[in-house]
Amino acid sequence: MRTRLRHLRHGPRVYTWRAEIHHLRGSRDCHRCVRVRIWGAGKTGQALQADLLSLALGPAGACETDGSSPRPADVRAVLAYALRHGWNPDRRGGTFALTEMLHGETFTLAGFVLTDRLRTPHGADPSERVAAAFDLGEQG
């Protein structure tokens, strides 16, 4: 399958980004997760990565039909947050990850929360995160 690279302008720079759809198994259900990767200095510059857990609720097992996907405005919000919190796209190599552990309390994006579960099995349970967001009225 071919990866679609997209572009957006933020300030004087044009950034390249892509979104990959994944599914995460939680304690109660499966959930859609979108891995967003952004580059600001080409493929050799430091990449930005954010794993966005969809807060969409549906019938049990509906992660396969969850159509949630970050829009360009959402990607711009991820980018702006990362720039304010230490990402330097001109740094050579490596990945700057927005993680649930470090950024989950301060990062906000309608319909999504950061998750570490794609990177490590030690991330919080996706079902619990979605339920907590629903209880707080933060979903979509």
N, C-alpha and C positions, 0 to 999 in steps of 0.2 A: 504494500500500500504506500503510495506517495505521500510525503509529509508536505502540507501546505504552509508555506511561510508567508506571513503577512507583515505589513509595515504600518507604523504610525509615527507621527511627528509629535515631539514633546520639546518645547523650546526650540533651539536651533538644530537639534539632532533628529535624525530619522532612526527609529529603532525597528528591529526585526523581531517578530515573535511567532510562536506556534502554540497550539493547545492540543494536548493528547488526552483522550477520554479513557478513563479506567473505571473499574468497579471494585469497591471495597466491601468485604464481608464484615458486618457488625454482629453484635450479640443477638439482635432481633431481626435484622434484614440486611440486604445489600444496598449500597449507596453509590451514587455517581460521584466520581472525583475527577477533576480536570487539572492536569499538570500544565502549567503555563511556564514557558521558558522565553526569556527576552534577552536580546543582545543589542548593545549600543555601539560597539566598536568592531563589528564583524565577528566571525566565528572564533577568532583567536582572543577576543576580549573576554573579560569575566562575564559569565552568564548569570542571569537572575532566574531563580526558580521558585515558584509558589504552587503548592498543591492545594487546590480549592475544593472543599467538600460541599456538595450541593445540599441545601437545606429543604429541597422540595419534598413534600410528603405525598405519598400516593398509596395505592393498595399494596399489600405485602408482595415482595418480589418485583416491585415496579422500577428498580434501578435500571433495568434494561430499556425501559421506555421513558425514563427521565430525560427530557430534552434540554435540561439546563446547560448553558454554556456561557462563559463570560463574553460580553460584548466588547468592542474596542474601547468604549468609555471605561469599562471595568478594568481592562488591561492597563489603560492609562492611570487609573487609580492605584493599581498594584505597583506600577513603575514609579509614580510620584512618591508613594509611601517608602519604597525601597531606597530611593535617592535620599530622602530625608533621614533614613536610618542606616546609612553607611555603605550602600552599594556604590561602587566606582566602576562604571562600565569600561573605563579606559585601562583598568588593571588587566594584566595579561593572564589568561588562563584561570581555571577554577570556576567554582559556582558559589554565588551568594544566595543562600536559601532563606526565604521567609518561612520560619518554622512556627508551629503551634506553640512550642515551648517558650520561644523567645519573643514572639510577636503576636501570639493569639489574643492577648488581653487588649492590645491597642489597635490592631488591624481590624477595620470594618469594611465590609462589602456586602451590599444587599443580595441576599439569596445564597451566600457562601460564607464559610469559615475556613481558616487554615487548618490543615491536618498534617500530622507527621506519619500517619499510618502507611502511606505509600513508601516512605523511606525506611521505616523501622517498625517492627512489630510492637514496639513499646509506646507507640502513639496512642492517644485516648480512643476508646471505642467509638466508631462513627455513629452507631445507633444512639448512644448516650448523648453525643454532641448534638445530633439533629433533634432529639427529644428535648434537650435543654434549651436549644434555640427556639423551638416551638413554644415551650412554656414561657419564655421571655418575650414572645411575639416578634422574633427577629427573622423568621423565615421569609423568603421571597417577598 
